[in-house]
Amino acid sequence: MVNQQMQDKYAELALKTGVNLQKGQALMINAPIEGAEFTKKVVRKAYEMGAKDVHINWVDDELTLLKYENAPEEVIANYPEWKVKLHDYYAEDGAAVLSIRSTNPDLLKNIDPSLVAKANRAAAKAMVNFRKHTMNDKITWSIISIPTGDWAQKIFPDKSREDAMESLWDAIVKIVRVDQDNPVAAWGKHNKTLETAREILNEKSYKKLIFKAPGTDLEIELPEGHIWKGGSAVSENGITFNPNMPTEEVFTLPHKYGVTGTVASTKPLNYGGSLIDDFSLTFKDGKVVDYKAAQGEGTLKHLLDTDEGATRLGEVALVPHESPVSQSGLIFYNTLFDENASCHIALGKAYPTNLKGGSEMNEEELDKHGVNDSLTHVDFMIGSEKLDIDGVKEDGTTEAVFRNGTWAMDVKGK
């Protein structure tokens, strides 16, 4: 098992580089109860750094499943007001939010997907205000993962629970650079590389991107004034933080009415405790008009039925095939990791921060600029070593952006 010193370094990295916790700031943590010992390390370090308050929202997969199996539908499809007030209280207090996501990918595989969809929709509607704080970078927030037994054995099915946990710990600490002498410095260097890539793309200001790969022939129009982001972000108060750890992407928003063609997934999608795999979507005028899936087609249908915005795209992200996550050779069944192994797109809400002046626009203004709105935001992977991407300039000329799954331009030597 990864030693305690390595876990201490990971906890410190999550606080210093992830949420960039400030002295006198509150911290809210969402954590699996199976990871209580690691979470206590984070709490201890947070108080050492001067946190004024640390609140934990514990999550337990077994209890979640028991509720779905036994509670009445009206309970499952209702999101408690006290939870909304709790999250709003910390967000409006300017707290940092750290989420440790380590759910069993097969947790709800035997639960009626329509019931899961109702619960997800209720939570999304209830948490609109809190989500505005995170998606507009009003507060600092970050998502990390630690191994849990069921998740580890999903990735390493031929190993014992203990050996699977050890293997997953080894993979995670390498991918998030915790195995390096100074992880915080390593992330500073990594963020610089991503910053260079996004600067190049912002200078290019492509009118659209064209994706071609087996099963994929997709054109994505980019709205005027779009902004590429990636790596670190800056909060409303000027605090630099890393929303995702790991992160290997640069991303922007598509025009909600400007997506045409068909795209095929390249990795399984874990959505709401169920897997959707080997699926494809066909778009016309920005909207999904056809879909199919070899596994989880019912779950995919319920995702698309969330609201009108769930049938349109809110994000397009570029990730080179040689990313550490991809080179691990593992499928994590966890979007935080799998999306950083592969170029991906997201159904649902766009980040207003990906449009010039977007954070200050109301919903009507955002819509006029082609910014998608939805109760959901779900990334799925479309990249591989066979993916080519072309950028179309304002004058109609095209140039290579990706070839064979990696950058066709020098993003490190600008």
C-alpha positions in Angstrom: 0.0 0.0 0.0 1.2 3.5 -0.7 2.9 4.7 2.5 1.6 7.3 4.8 4.1 9.9 3.7 2.9 9.7 0.1 -0.7 10.1 1.3 0.3 13.1 3.3 1.9 14.6 0.2 -1.4 13.9 -1.7 -3.5 15.6 1.0 -1.2 18.6 0.9 -1.3 18.8 -2.9 -5.1 18.7 -2.9 -5.2 21.7 -0.5 -2.3 23.8 -1.9 -2.7 23.2 -5.6 -6.3 21.8 -5.8 -8.4 24.3 -3.8 -5.5 26.5 -2.8 -6.9 26.9 0.7 -6.4 30.3 2.2 -5.8 31.2 5.9 -9.2 32.0 7.5 -11.2 30.3 4.8 -13.7 27.5 5.4 -13.4 24.1 3.7 -16.2 21.7 2.7 -15.2 18.2 1.8 -17.3 15.5 0.1 -15.7 12.2 0.9 -16.3 8.4 0.8 -16.6 7.0 4.3 -14.3 4.2 3.2 -11.6 6.9 2.8 -12.0 8.3 6.3 -8.3 7.9 7.2 -7.2 9.9 4.2 -9.9 12.5 4.7 -8.7 13.0 8.3 -5.2 13.7 6.9 -6.8 16.4 4.7 -8.7 17.9 7.6 -5.6 17.9 9.9 -3.6 19.6 7.1 -6.3 22.1 6.4 -6.4 23.3 10.0 -2.6 23.5 10.0 -2.9 25.8 7.0 -5.3 28.1 8.9 -8.7 26.9 7.9 -11.4 28.4 10.1 -13.8 25.5 9.7 -13.8 22.1 7.9 -17.1 20.4 7.2 -17.4 16.8 5.8 -20.3 15.4 3.8 -19.8 11.7 4.1 -20.8 9.3 1.3 -21.3 5.6 1.7 -22.0 3.4 -1.4 -23.7 0.7 0.6 -26.1 3.1 2.2 -26.8 4.8 -1.1 -27.7 1.4 -2.6 -29.9 0.4 0.4 -31.8 3.6 -0.1 -32.5 3.0 -3.8 -33.5 -0.6 -3.0 -35.9 0.2 -0.1 -37.0 3.9 0.1 -40.2 5.0 -1.6 -39.9 6.8 -4.9 -41.1 10.1 -3.6 -38.1 10.1 -1.1 -35.5 9.2 -3.7 -36.9 11.7 -6.2 -36.7 14.5 -3.6 -33.6 16.5 -2.7 -33.8 17.7 0.9 -33.9 21.5 1.4 -31.4 21.2 4.3 -28.8 19.9 2.0 -29.4 22.8 -0.4 -29.0 25.3 2.5 -25.9 23.6 3.7 -24.1 23.9 0.4 -25.4 27.4 -0.2 -24.2 28.5 3.3 -20.6 27.4 2.6 -20.6 28.7 -1.0 -21.8 32.1 0.1 -19.3 32.2 2.8 -16.6 31.7 0.2 -15.5 28.3 1.3 -13.3 26.0 -0.7 -14.9 22.8 -1.9 -12.9 19.6 -2.2 -14.7 16.5 -3.6 -13.2 13.0 -3.3 -15.0 10.9 -5.9 -14.4 7.2 -5.7 -17.8 5.5 -6.3 -18.2 1.9 -7.4 -19.0 2.1 -11.1 -21.4 -0.7 -10.9 -23.2 0.5 -7.8 -26.6 1.1 -9.3 -26.4 -1.3 -12.3 -29.5 -3.3 -11.0 -31.6 -0.1 -10.2 -34.2 1.1 -12.6 -32.4 3.9 -14.5 -35.6 6.0 -14.6 -35.4 6.2 -10.8 -31.8 7.2 -10.8 -32.7 9.8 -13.5 -35.4 11.3 -11.2 -33.0 11.6 -8.3 -30.3 13.2 -10.5 -32.8 15.7 -11.9 -34.1 16.6 -8.5 -30.6 17.2 -7.2 -29.6 19.3 -10.2 -32.7 21.5 -9.9 -32.1 22.0 -6.2 -28.4 22.8 -6.5 -28.7 25.5 -9.2 -27.4 28.2 -7.0 -24.5 26.2 -5.7 -23.5 25.1 -9.2 -23.4 28.8 -10.2 -20.7 29.3 -7.6 -18.6 26.5 -9.0 -19.2 26.8 -12.8 -18.5 30.5 -12.7 -15.4 30.1 -10.5 -16.9 32.3 -7.8 -15.2 29.9 -5.3 -12.3 27.6 -5.4 -13.1 23.9 -5.9 -11.3 20.7 -6.8 -12.1 17.1 -7.5 -9.7 14.2 -6.7 -10.0 10.5 -6.1 -8.6 7.9 -3.8 -9.0 4.1 -4.1 -12.0 2.3 -2.6 -12.3 -1.5 -2.6 -15.1 -2.0 -5.1 -13.8 0.6 -7.5 -10.2 -0.9 -7.4 -11.5 -4.4 -8.1 -13.5 -3.2 -11.1 -10.2 -1.9 -12.6 -8.2 -5.0 -11.4 -10.7 -7.8 -11.4 -8.1 -10.6 -11.2 -6.5 -9.2 -8.0 -7.5 -9.5 -4.4 -9.2 -6.5 -2.8 -6.0 -5.6 -1.0 -3.8 -6.0 -4.0 -6.2 -4.1 -6.2 -6.3 -1.2 -3.8 -2.5 -1.1 -3.8 -2.3 -1.2 -7.6 -4.9 1.7 -7.8 -3.0 3.8 -5.2 0.2 3.3 -7.2 -1.5 4.4 -10.4 -3.2 7.4 -8.9 -0.1 8.8 -7.1 1.9 8.5 -10.4 -0.9 10.1 -12.5 -1.3 13.1 -10.1 2.5 13.5 -9.8 2.5 12.8 -6.1 5.4 10.4 -6.6 7.7 13.3 -7.6 9.9 15.0 -5.0 7.9 18.3 -5.1 4.4 17.6 -6.4 3.3 21.2 -6.0 6.3 22.4 -8.2 5.6 19.6 -10.7 2.0 20.8 -11.0 3.2 24.4 -11.5 5.3 23.2 -14.5 2.4 21.1 -15.8 0.0 24.0 -15.6 2.4 26.1 -17.6 2.3 23.6 -20.5 -1.5 23.6 -20.5 -1.4 27.4 -20.4 0.7 27.5 -23.5 -1.7 25.1 -25.3 -4.7 27.2 -24.5 -2.9 30.5 -25.4 -2.1 29.1 -28.9 -5.7 28.0 -29.4 -7.0 31.4 -28.2 -4.7 33.1 -30.7 -6.0 30.8 -33.5 -9.6 31.6 -32.7 -10.9 28.8 -34.9 -14.4 29.1 -36.3 -15.0 25.4 -36.0 -13.3 22.0 -35.3 -13.7 18.9 -37.4 -13.2 15.5 -35.7 -12.5 12.3 -37.7 -11.9 8.8 -36.4 -13.5 5.4 -36.7 -17.2 6.0 -36.2 -16.7 9.7 -35.8 -17.3 12.5 -38.4 -18.2 15.6 -36.4 -18.1 19.3 -36.9 -18.3 21.6 -33.9 -18.8 25.3 -34.4 -17.2 27.5 -31.8 -19.0 30.8 -30.7 -17.5 34.1 -31.3 -15.6 35.2 -28.2 -14.9 31.6 -27.0 -12.1 31.1 -24.6 -9.9 28.0 -24.2 -9.1 27.1 -20.6 -7.3 24.3 -19.0 -5.1 23.4 -16.0 -5.4 26.0 -13.3 -8.3 28.5 -13.0 -8.7 31.8 -11.2 -11.5 32.4 -8.7 -13.6 35.6 -8.5 -11.3 36.7 -5.6 -8.2 36.1 -7.7 -7.1 32.8 -6.2 -5.5 30.3 -8.5 -6.7 26.7 -8.2 -7.0 23.4 -10.1 -10.6 22.2 -10.5 -9.5 18.7 -11.5 -6.6 16.5 -10.4 -5.6 14.9 -12.6 -6.1 17.2 -15.6 -4.5 17.0 -19.0 -7.1 18.9 -21.0 -7.7 22.3 -22.6 -11.3 23.0 -23.2 -13.9 25.5 -24.5 -17.6 25.6 -25.3 -19.3 24.6 -28.6 -22.0 26.7 -30.1 -25.2 25.1 -28.9 -26.8 25.2 -32.4 -23.6 24.5 -34.3 -22.8 20.8 -33.9 -23.4 18.4 -36.9 -22.5 14.8 -37.6 -21.9 11.6 -35.6 -19.5 10.8 -32.8 -18.6 7.5 -31.2 -17.4 6.9 -27.7 -14.0 5.4 -27.0 -14.3 4.5 -23.3 -17.2 3.5 -21.0 -19.1 6.3 -19.3 -20.0 5.8 -15.6 -23.2 7.8 -15.2 -25.2 7.7 -11.9 -23.7 4.4 -10.9 -24.4 2.7 -14.2 -22.1 2.1 -17.2 -22.9 3.3 -20.7 -20.5 1.7 -23.3 -19.9 1.5 -27.0 -22.3 4.3 -27.8 -22.7 6.9 -30.5 -24.7 10.1 -30.9 -25.8 11.9 -34.1 -26.3 15.7 -34.1 -28.1 18.0 -36.3 -28.2 21.8 -35.7 -26.5 21.2 -32.4 -29.1 18.7 -31.1 -28.9 14.9 -30.6 -31.3 13.4 -33.2 -30.2 9.7 -32.9 -28.3 7.6 -30.5 -27.4 3.9 -29.7 -25.5 2.0 -27.1 -24.3 -1.6 -26.8 -24.6 -1.2 -23.0 -26.8 1.1 -20.9 -28.9 2.5 -23.8 -31.8 3.1 -21.3 -29.5 5.0 -19.0 -28.3 7.1 -22.0 -31.9 7.8 -22.9 -32.7 9.1 -19.4 -29.6 11.3 -19.5 -30.7 12.8 -22.8 -34.2 13.3 -21.4 -33.0 15.4 -18.4 -34.0 18.5 -20.2 -33.6 20.1 -23.7 -30.1 21.3 -22.9 -29.0 17.7 -22.2 -29.3 16.9 -25.9 -26.7 19.6 -26.8 -23.1 20.1 -26.1 -21.5 22.3 -23.3 -17.9 21.4 -23.7 -15.2 20.2 -26.1 -11.8 19.2 -24.6 -8.5 18.3 -26.2 -6.3 15.7 -24.5 -3.2 14.1 -26.2 -3.1 10.3 -26.3 0.3 10.3 -24.5 -1.2 11.7 -21.3 -0.2 9.9 -18.2 -3.7 8.6 -17.7 -3.8 7.1 -21.3 -0.3 5.7 -20.9 -1.3 3.8 -17.8 -3.2 1.5 -20.1 -6.1 1.4 -17.6 -9.8 2.1 -18.0 -10.8 3.7 -14.7 -14.6 3.8 -15.1 -14.3 7.2 -13.4 -14.8 10.3 -15.6 -12.2 12.3 -13.7 -9.5 10.0 -14.9 -10.9 8.6 -18.2 -11.6 12.1 -19.5 -8.0 13.0 -19.0 -6.9 10.0 -21.1 -8.9 11.1 -24.1 -10.4 14.0 -26.0 -13.9 14.4 -24.9 -17.1 16.4 -25.2 -19.9 17.0 -22.6 -23.6 16.9 -22.9 -25.4 19.7 -21.0 -24.4 22.9 -19.4 -21.5 25.0 -20.7 -19.1 26.9 -18.4 -19.9 30.7 -18.9 -16.2 31.3 -18.1 -15.4 29.9 -21.6 -17.0 32.9 -23.2 -15.6 36.5 -23.1 -17.7 38.3 -20.5 -19.8 35.2 -20.0 -19.7 35.2 -16.2 -21.4 38.6 -16.2 -24.2 37.6 -18.7 -27.7 36.6 -17.8 -29.3 33.4 -19.2 -30.9 35.2 -22.1 -27.6 36.9 -23.1 -25.7 33.6 -22.8 -28.3 31.8 -25.1 -27.9 34.5 -27.7 -24.2 33.8 -27.8 -24.8 30.1 -28.3 -24.0 29.0 -24.7 -25.8 25.9 -23.7 -27.8 25.6 -20.4 -28.9 22.5 -18.7 -29.4 20.8 -15.3 -26.6 18.4 -16.2 -23.0 18.3 -17.5 -21.7 14.9 -18.4 -18.4 14.3 -20.1 -17.8 11.3 -22.4 -14.7 10.2 -24.2 -14.2 10.3 -28.0 -10.4 10.4 -28.4 -7.9 7.6 -29.4 -4.7 7.3 -31.2 -6.8 7.3 -34.4 -8.4 10.7 -33.9 -7.6 13.6 -36.3 -8.8 17.1 -35.6 -8.7 20.1 -38.0 -9.3 23.7 -37.1 -11.2 25.9 -39.6 -10.1 29.5 -39.6 -12.4 32.6 -40.2 -11.3 32.7 -43.8 -12.3 29.1 -44.4 -8.8 27.6 -44.5 -8.1 24.5 -42.4 -5.0 23.3 -40.5 -4.1 20.3 -38.5 -4.7 20.5 -34.7 -4.4 16.8 -33.8 -3.0 13.9 -35.8 -3.1 10.3 -34.7 -4.4 11.4 -31.3 -1.9 14.0 -30.4 -1.0 17.6 -31.0 0.0 18.5 -34.6 1.3 21.9 -33.3 4.1 22.6 -30.8 2.3 23.4 -27.5 5.5 23.1 -25.4 7.9 25.2 -27.4 5.9 28.4 -27.9 
